[in-house]
């Protein structure tokens, strides 16, 4: 018999809910079968922890006396550029933002010691940050300069927003060239020296809900340890890719945009990162509950690493040149074994997203639900699905004529 | 056979002496240079693996110390900050000696310090700055 989210929430409130992690669900379905598992289990928790470059913190500062309009001016936090093109005291700091003084890749590979991701982590830790701003004065906002220390308690709202997160599957990155390449997929050693992958596989939220049956706009999630929500489908959402018979996409597919209150977050789950030769980013931990409404959903949440496949992509040439070329397909079970074969060569594999952290988050969300501290929400609208025709496009570069 | 990896710091001015030659000639030790930064008139650094008789090895270390070379055992030199490590695995593939291993059950990254040659590849590759070298 099918269940509703309202019925599951009643069970959560009464302390009667049966909640398991996606890892545990695999065994339950294997032992008891889909029908029994669907009856027995109410909620499956999924999670992921990895770098999400498309992350930004939006801050609303208190007004100063006299007032200042940061909008249109230049603002930095600990020397790192913050975007100020909004109202008087709204700013946004992005994960990959850097200071003007950062040597970047002038001495290759650059170290990128401190950037926007680190500013966001320091903010969550409650550290004082140096805010420096210059702008044009106006009649209503006469001040032109502001230098002050601020911390998370000094600001009105502090919001984390990720326009693209929870990637449903991702490439395996390798390097076919003769020199080391430094990428957002980590350091790739020459001549197929290593292979890096970036997905929690069987624990990853959208791989447990391949057709976006329950995860949609309005889904309540655990973002950086605090309450967050799915705000929209993510940028570059690409649901129409090829899938296995079970529905699992064979290449990067769906994404979700997520939002949450930075003031509730814990630096255990949000960390600034530095990718050698590439830049800074923000590692974000997310937990997503999936209500087991029927047998079909129970089956989806039991997906295991051996049933999830992805493509091996060369990051020395194919990826940077935008050439779509796969060097082969491997399962996450093979990737997690520590070695895969690429063009006949045995290659060491490594994760970029942390599986132990994902297990920790899925377990924490499970405990919160079991204790009655986290209720599920019904999505108010669905993501575009595989048959929607919604597609990720490449930019066609058009020449700009003089005078245009 | 006794075998140990050590880090040698040569004070400037000493780099002109054939110190490593004496290790073989006088103490019959086999050496494998894992890393070396030695310039005239500057402080030098060398990471070595020494093999041979344990007694002779001890005498060789005394000889090095008497010659004003600072000697450290290698295991103290590359450190993982357990608070910073998130067990992602980006260190695994860049390590030339496979000193990192993924535990097949917990999926945590095990650091085998005894395999480490202190090349520093993991230090640069770790996005969380969890690996540091101390020479």
Boltz contact constraints between the chains, C-beta under 6 A:
constraints:
  - contact:
      token1: [A, 186]
      token2: [B, 90]
      max_distance: 6.0
  - contact:
      token1: [A, 187]
      token2: [B, 94]
      max_distance: 6.0
  - contact:
      token1: [A, 187]
      token2: [B, 125]
      max_distance: 6.0
  - contact:
      token1: [A, 194]
      token2: [B, 93]
      max_distance: 6.0
  - contact:
      token1: [A, 273]
      token2: [B, 127]
      max_distance: 6.0
  - contact:
      token1: [A, 274]
      token2: [B, 127]
      max_distance: 6.0
  - contact:
      token1: [A, 275]
      token2: [B, 127]
      max_distance: 6.0
  - contact:
      token1: [A, 276]
      token2: [B, 124]
      max_distance: 6.0
  - contact:
      token1: [A, 338]
      token2: [B, 102]
      max_distance: 6.0
  - contact:
      token1: [A, 348]
      token2: [B, 93]
      max_distance: 6.0
  - contact:
      token1: [A, 350]
      token2: [B, 89]
      max_distance: 6.0
  - contact:
      token1: [A, 350]
      token2: [B, 90]
      max_distance: 6.0
  - contact:
      token1: [A, 350]
      token2: [B, 92]
      max_distance: 6.0
  - contact:
      token1: [A, 350]
      token2: [B, 93]
      max_distance: 6.0
  - contact:
      token1: [A, 351]
      token2: [B, 88]
      max_distance: 6.0
  - contact:
      token1: [A, 351]
      token2: [B, 89]
      max_distance: 6.0
  - contact:
      token1: [A, 352]
      token2: [B, 88]
      max_distance: 6.0
  - contact:
      token1: [A, 354]
      token2: [B, 86]
      max_distance: 6.0
  - contact:
      token1: [A, 354]
      token2: [B, 87]
      max_distance: 6.0
  - contact:
      token1: [A, 354]
      token2: [B, 88]
      max_distance: 6.0
  - contact:
      token1: [A, 355]
      token2: [B, 107]
      max_distance: 6.0
  - contact:
      token1: [A, 356]
      token2: [B, 87]
      max_distance: 6.0
  - contact:
      token1: [A, 356]
      token2: [B, 107]
      max_distance: 6.0
  - contact:
      token1: [A, 356]
      token2: [B, 108]
      max_distance: 6.0
  - contact:
      token1: [A, 357]
      token2: [B, 86]
      max_distance: 6.0
